[in-house]
């Protein structure tokens, strides 16, 4: 599959420390933007776009702290946009961990800033948000030289999605409030359109996997999670189950041991959420569906005998039903040498 796959880019609109519905509708959708970002970081979204709607420098500093926290906790690339007045604001976003900083090409001071920030940080670090068609049509040469991506935000000048402005050689992400599934497929198949963002993605986040499958069937390139080994490659126990050792990717701490059947294995790969087979209840269970303490897959690896699976995960909250972060807290034997250390770690 071509690397130029079509992207699904959920968007977070930051306003006064909370996530709101959109640039113009400040209805709160989540008091905790980091929690919202983690819900998008589930293996189906490809990138994340964050709009900072700060009105003061103090609010902006608070927003930068939140963006930094999000960048530290999600695996998908983040683009930061909003409240850019000078080069220093672009620097803050990039140093916070954003893959790109998006200038607002509806502001003349941001248009004038494009060449300077591209020279300083590199064109690949700079995107442009265009809230009106004229912002693109009047700056095509400047965009080609200094910008690596366009985000077209719809609804401002009421340009319909199929007429979203594009510049040859620059991918455009259409940030939309809404679109039908049928029209989304048409849009994703258009030349120059690199993906869809905004509430058109936010409202579909639980269905993105299915939509990607439909697009793939239409030969539209999308990023799909695929495993290297089929279920048949593993050696199962006498019950037809595969033991899974679960390890936290951020700390290397072993969190728990569980079991998978074939359906749990396939669902884990497809959804990016650890799914197991309950031996006591005789049913599938998605870790976190009851508690909210989801485990998002970072990697899966079989052992030398292919009879045990190691799952490295991003753990939300506690892994153990007791409330302990790890199920392994009943210490049986401990090294009493205070100087003992792992020479492989500093």
C-alpha positions, 0 to 999 in steps of 0.5 A: 500500500502506498504511504500516501494513505488517506488520513482520519484526523480527529480535532480537539478545540481547546477553550479555557482549559476544556475541549469544546465542540468547535471553533464557533460553538463553545459547548463543552464536550470534555472537561479533560482534553487529555482524556479526550485525546487518549480516546482518539489514540486508539489505533484507528485515528491517524493524526490529531489536530488541536486548535488553541482558541486562547484569548490571552497569553495566560490562557495560551500558556495553559493551552501549551501545557495541555498540548505538551501533555497530549503529545507526551501521551498519544502515539499519533502525530499532533498538529497544533494550531491557533493563537500564533502571533509570532515565531515564538508561538510556532516554537512553543508548539513544536517544542511541546511535541507537535509534528507540525504547527499550522498558521492561520492563513486568514490572518495577514500576520500569519501569512507574512510569518510563513517564510520566516518560520519555514526557514527556521523550522523547515517547511515539513514542520509548517502547515496552513489552516485556511478558513476561506477559499481566498486565503488559498487562491491568493497565496498559492506560491507562498504555500508551495514554498513554505507549507507542507499541508493545508487544513481547509476548515469548512463552514466559514465562507460556506464553500462546499466540501467538494470545492475545498481549495487545493494547491498542486503538490500539497495535500489538503485535509478537509476539516468538516463539521459533517459529511455523509459516509457516501460523500466521505468516500467520494472526497477521500478519492479526490486527488489532492485530498489527504484526509478528513478531520473535524467533527466529521471524524470526531462523531465517527470515531467508534466507526472509523475502523469499519469505514476504513475497511469500506474504503479499502474495498474501494481501493482507496489507500488507508492505514490498517493495523495488520498482524505479521502472524495469523492465529494458526501460527500460535501454539495454543493450550489444551483449551485452545487459548493463548496466554498473554503477558501484558506489559506497560510500554512506558514503564516496562512493568508487567501488568497482568496475564490473560488469555485470548481465543482467535476472536479476541486476537482478531478483535485486538488487532482490528480495534487496537484495544486489548480484548481477551477471553474470560475463562470463568464467564466463557465470553469475550471481554474488552479490557476497560469496557466496564472500568474505563481502564482500557489497554491500547496496543503498542505491539504484540510479540510471540515468544520463541515457542510461539505459545505465549504472546507479549502485549506492550500497551498504553494502560489507562488507569489501573490494570488490576480489578483491585485498583492496583496498577499491576496485578503483581503486587504480592511480593514473594521474594525481593533482592535485599541488596540496595546496590543491585541494579540492572546494568542495561539501564542507566 
